[in-house]
Amino acid sequence: MLWLQILLNGLAVGGLYACIAVGFSVVWGVLNVVNILHGSFIILGGYLAFFANQYAGVNPFLFAPVAGLALFILGVSIQSLVINHVMARPFLITLLLTFGLNLFLDNSMLWLFSANYRKVILDPSPGVFELGSLVVPADRVYATLVGLVLIGALAALMRFTQLGRAIVAVRMDREAAALLGIPVRRTYAIAFGLGAFMAGSAGALLSAIFPISPVASADYLGKAFVICVLGGLGSIPGAVLGGFALGIIESFGAWFLGPEHALTLAFAVLVLLLAVRPSGLLGRRGFA
């Protein structure tokens, strides 16, 4: 039964990992921008949830959409005021710009919050769910469920709303979308804001499970990158599949190789997949 417990542990964080990656996938797929800020957005969302819990007793699972909304406003502002001015420039320019913005945000959080790790301590403790001899922490189940609900809401927005159709149109052909009257710059800003919303929400969920610190932002950025490539860029179901895949890979990797090598195994699988199927497991043109 040990292997089944390990599998369950991986599934318990899979939805949360998917929530981490979906926003990164939206920004990369629509704007063709590898958003280096994404990991810092996750950490900032975690801090918002931490302080909301510390000073107001707000449950981080309920606070997740609020943290996401705060990051949405920040993301739209950054995209509108800074990134939109270089959207027509070469890919490397936007990459370096988000890298510089990430350094500024990371160091600002280090100055404000220090590098000490912090974690939301839920009171009362949510306990565990027991399935015979199998045990899974309840907080991970709740975080995964909330993450999947938020992903479902984003998928519904992309598929059934006029805004979602505009985002897909801009992704497929920016010039044709502009000729049809779609405000491309505003659509870019909203898409970037949606990516920040998902990052902030994921950070709030993470704050109750893993300790948060500005120095951890690169780890979450790496996870988002791996998940997007595993699942397929621009595919919301692909991000979900990639998130669960990474959770399972890390879980078994920690068992076989030790927890310090779990992410190394994930990158090894990523390299193998790139050699066999560069588009990812569910990669395709457009969003689903």
C-alpha positions as CSV (number, residue, x, y, z in Angstrom):
1,M,0.0,0.0,0.0
2,L,3.0,2.3,0.2
3,W,2.9,3.1,-3.5
4,L,-0.8,4.0,-3.2
5,Q,0.0,6.4,-0.3
6,I,2.7,8.0,-2.4
7,L,0.3,8.4,-5.3
8,L,-2.3,9.9,-3.1
9,N,0.2,12.4,-1.7
10,G,1.0,13.5,-5.3
11,L,-2.6,13.9,-6.3
12,A,-3.3,15.9,-3.1
13,V,-1.2,18.8,-4.4
14,G,-1.8,18.3,-8.1
15,G,-4.7,20.7,-8.3
16,L,-2.7,23.3,-6.4
17,Y,0.2,22.9,-8.8
18,A,-2.2,23.3,-11.7
19,C,-3.4,26.5,-10.2
20,I,0.2,27.7,-10.0
21,A,0.7,27.0,-13.7
22,V,-2.5,28.1,-15.4
23,G,-1.8,31.8,-15.0
24,F,1.7,31.4,-16.4
25,S,0.3,29.5,-19.3
26,V,-2.3,32.2,-20.1
27,V,0.4,34.9,-20.1
28,W,2.8,32.9,-22.2
29,G,0.2,31.7,-24.6
30,V,-1.6,35.0,-25.2
31,L,1.2,37.6,-24.9
32,N,4.1,35.4,-25.9
33,V,5.8,36.6,-22.7
34,V,7.6,34.3,-20.3
35,N,6.5,36.1,-17.2
36,I,9.5,35.9,-14.7
37,L,7.3,37.8,-12.3
38,H,5.0,34.8,-11.8
39,G,6.8,33.3,-8.9
40,S,6.9,36.6,-7.1
41,F,3.2,37.1,-7.7
42,I,2.6,33.7,-6.0
43,I,4.7,34.7,-3.0
44,L,3.0,38.0,-2.7
45,G,-0.4,36.3,-2.7
46,G,0.8,34.1,0.0
47,Y,1.9,37.1,2.1
48,L,-1.5,38.7,1.7
49,A,-3.2,35.6,2.9
50,F,-0.7,35.2,5.8
51,F,-1.3,38.8,7.1
52,A,-5.1,38.5,6.6
53,N,-5.0,35.4,8.7
54,Q,-2.7,36.9,11.3
55,Y,-4.6,40.2,11.8
56,A,-8.2,39.3,10.8
57,G,-8.3,35.5,11.3
58,V,-9.4,35.0,7.7
59,N,-9.1,31.4,6.4
60,P,-6.6,31.4,3.5
61,F,-8.8,29.1,1.4
62,L,-11.6,31.6,1.6
63,F,-9.2,34.5,1.1
64,A,-7.7,33.1,-2.1
65,P,-10.0,35.0,-4.6
66,V,-9.4,38.2,-2.7
67,A,-5.7,37.8,-2.9
68,G,-6.2,37.0,-6.6
69,L,-8.2,40.2,-7.1
70,A,-5.4,42.2,-5.5
71,L,-2.8,40.6,-7.8
72,F,-5.2,41.1,-10.8
73,I,-5.1,44.9,-10.2
74,L,-1.4,44.8,-9.8
75,G,-0.9,42.7,-12.9
76,V,-3.2,44.9,-15.1
77,S,-1.3,48.0,-13.8
78,I,2.1,46.5,-14.6
79,Q,1.1,45.4,-18.0
80,S,-0.7,48.6,-19.0
81,L,2.0,51.0,-17.6
82,V,5.2,49.1,-18.4
83,I,5.1,45.8,-20.4
84,N,2.6,47.1,-23.1
85,H,5.2,49.6,-24.3
86,V,7.5,46.8,-25.4
87,M,5.1,44.2,-26.7
88,A,6.2,44.8,-30.3
89,R,9.8,44.4,-29.4
90,P,11.8,41.1,-29.7
91,F,11.0,38.3,-27.2
92,L,14.3,38.9,-25.3
93,I,13.3,42.4,-24.4
94,T,10.1,41.4,-22.7
95,L,12.0,38.5,-21.0
96,L,14.6,40.9,-19.6
97,L,11.9,43.4,-18.6
98,T,9.9,40.9,-16.5
99,F,13.2,39.7,-15.1
100,G,14.1,43.2,-14.0
101,L,10.6,43.8,-12.6
102,N,10.9,40.5,-10.7
103,L,14.2,41.6,-9.1
104,F,12.5,44.8,-8.0
105,L,9.4,43.0,-6.5
106,D,11.5,40.3,-4.9
107,N,13.8,42.7,-3.2
108,S,10.9,44.9,-2.1
109,M,9.3,41.8,-0.4
110,L,12.7,41.0,1.2
111,W,12.9,44.5,2.5
112,L,9.3,44.5,3.8
113,F,9.0,40.9,5.1
114,S,12.6,39.7,5.4
115,A,13.7,36.3,4.1
116,N,12.3,34.4,7.0
117,Y,9.9,31.6,6.1
118,R,6.3,32.1,7.3
119,K,3.3,29.8,7.2
120,V,-0.4,30.1,8.1
121,I,-1.2,28.0,11.1
122,L,-4.9,27.0,10.8
123,D,-6.8,27.0,14.0
124,P,-8.5,24.7,14.5
125,S,-6.4,22.3,12.5
126,P,-8.3,20.7,9.6
127,G,-6.9,17.3,10.5
128,V,-6.6,14.4,8.0
129,F,-8.8,12.3,5.9
130,E,-8.4,8.5,6.4
131,L,-9.2,6.0,3.8
132,G,-8.5,2.7,5.5
133,S,-4.7,2.7,5.9
134,L,-4.3,5.7,3.6
135,V,-4.0,9.2,5.1
136,V,-4.1,12.5,3.4
137,P,-3.9,16.0,5.1
138,A,-7.2,17.8,4.8
139,D,-5.6,21.1,4.1
140,R,-4.0,19.8,0.9
141,V,-7.4,18.4,-0.2
142,Y,-9.1,21.7,0.5
143,A,-6.4,23.7,-1.4
144,T,-6.6,21.3,-4.4
145,L,-10.4,21.6,-4.5
146,V,-10.3,25.4,-4.3
147,G,-7.6,25.5,-7.0
148,L,-9.7,23.3,-9.3
149,V,-12.7,25.5,-8.8
150,L,-10.7,28.6,-9.7
151,I,-9.3,26.8,-12.8
152,G,-12.9,25.8,-13.8
153,A,-14.0,29.4,-13.5
154,L,-11.2,30.6,-15.7
155,A,-11.9,27.9,-18.3
156,A,-15.6,28.9,-18.3
157,L,-14.6,32.6,-18.8
158,M,-12.3,31.6,-21.7
159,R,-14.9,29.5,-23.4
160,F,-18.2,31.2,-22.8
161,T,-17.7,34.9,-22.4
162,Q,-17.0,37.6,-25.0
163,L,-13.8,38.6,-23.1
164,G,-12.6,35.0,-23.3
165,R,-13.2,34.8,-27.0
166,A,-11.4,38.2,-27.5
167,I,-8.4,36.8,-25.6
168,V,-8.3,33.6,-27.8
169,A,-8.7,35.8,-30.9
170,V,-5.7,38.0,-29.9
171,R,-3.7,34.9,-29.2
172,M,-4.4,33.4,-32.6
173,D,-3.9,36.5,-34.7
174,R,-3.3,39.9,-33.1
175,E,-3.6,41.9,-36.4
176,A,-6.8,40.2,-37.5
177,A,-8.3,40.7,-34.0
178,A,-7.4,44.4,-34.2
179,L,-9.2,44.7,-37.6
180,L,-12.3,43.1,-36.0
181,G,-12.3,45.9,-33.4
182,I,-10.9,44.0,-30.5
183,P,-8.8,46.4,-28.2
184,V,-5.6,44.4,-28.3
185,R,-3.7,46.4,-25.7
186,R,-6.5,46.2,-23.2
187,T,-6.9,42.5,-23.9
188,Y,-3.2,42.0,-23.3
189,A,-3.5,43.8,-19.9
190,I,-6.6,41.8,-18.9
191,A,-4.9,38.5,-19.9
192,F,-1.8,39.4,-17.9
193,G,-4.1,40.4,-15.0
194,L,-5.8,37.0,-15.1
195,G,-2.4,35.3,-14.9
196,A,-1.6,37.4,-11.9
197,F,-5.0,36.5,-10.4
198,M,-4.4,32.8,-10.6
199,A,-0.8,33.3,-9.2
200,G,-2.1,35.3,-6.2
201,S,-4.9,32.8,-5.5
202,A,-2.4,29.9,-5.7
203,G,-0.1,31.8,-3.3
204,A,-2.9,32.2,-0.8
205,L,-3.6,28.4,-1.0
206,L,0.1,27.6,-0.7
207,S,0.4,29.7,2.5
208,A,-1.5,27.1,4.5
209,I,0.6,24.2,3.3
210,F,4.1,25.3,2.6
211,P,6.2,28.0,4.2
212,I,6.5,31.2,2.1
213,S,9.5,33.5,1.6
214,P,10.7,35.7,-1.2
215,V,13.6,33.4,-1.8
216,A,11.2,30.6,-2.8
217,S,9.8,32.5,-5.8
218,A,12.2,30.9,-8.2
219,D,11.1,27.4,-7.1
220,Y,7.4,28.2,-8.0
221,L,8.4,29.8,-11.3
222,G,10.3,26.6,-12.2
223,K,7.3,24.4,-11.3
224,A,5.0,26.6,-13.4
225,F,7.4,26.3,-16.3
226,V,7.7,22.5,-16.0
227,I,3.9,22.1,-15.7
228,C,3.2,24.3,-18.8
229,V,5.6,22.4,-21.0
230,L,4.4,19.0,-19.7
231,G,0.7,19.8,-20.2
232,G,1.0,21.9,-23.4
233,L,1.2,25.6,-23.6
234,G,-2.1,27.4,-23.9
235,S,-4.2,24.4,-22.8
236,I,-6.1,24.8,-19.5
237,P,-6.8,21.0,-19.3
238,G,-3.1,20.6,-20.1
239,A,-2.1,22.7,-17.1
240,V,-4.4,20.5,-14.9
241,L,-2.9,17.3,-16.3
242,G,0.6,18.7,-16.0
243,G,0.0,19.8,-12.4
244,F,-1.2,16.4,-11.3
245,A,1.7,14.8,-13.3
246,L,4.3,17.0,-11.5
247,G,2.7,16.2,-8.1
248,I,3.0,12.5,-8.8
249,I,6.5,12.7,-10.2
250,E,7.7,14.7,-7.2
251,S,6.0,12.4,-4.8
252,F,7.6,9.3,-6.2
253,G,10.9,11.1,-6.8
254,A,11.0,12.1,-3.1
255,W,10.5,8.4,-2.2
256,F,13.2,7.0,-4.6
257,L,15.8,9.8,-4.6
258,G,15.0,11.9,-1.6
259,P,13.0,15.2,-1.4
260,E,16.0,17.3,-2.5
261,H,16.0,15.6,-5.9
262,A,12.3,15.6,-6.6
263,L,12.3,18.7,-8.8
264,T,15.4,17.4,-10.5
265,L,13.5,14.3,-11.6
266,A,10.7,16.5,-12.8
267,F,13.1,18.5,-15.1
268,A,14.5,15.2,-16.4
269,V,11.0,14.1,-17.4
270,L,10.6,17.5,-19.0
271,V,13.7,17.1,-21.1
272,L,12.5,13.6,-22.2
273,L,9.1,14.9,-23.1
274,L,10.5,17.7,-25.1
275,A,12.5,15.2,-27.1
276,V,9.4,13.0,-27.7
277,R,6.5,15.4,-27.8
278,P,7.6,19.1,-27.9
279,S,4.0,20.4,-27.9
280,G,3.3,18.8,-24.5
281,L,0.6,16.2,-23.6
282,L,-2.4,18.3,-24.6
283,G,-0.8,21.2,-26.4
284,R,-2.8,22.7,-29.2
285,R,-3.7,26.0,-30.8
286,G,-6.3,28.0,-28.8
287,F,-7.7,27.5,-25.3
288,A,-10.1,24.8,-24.1
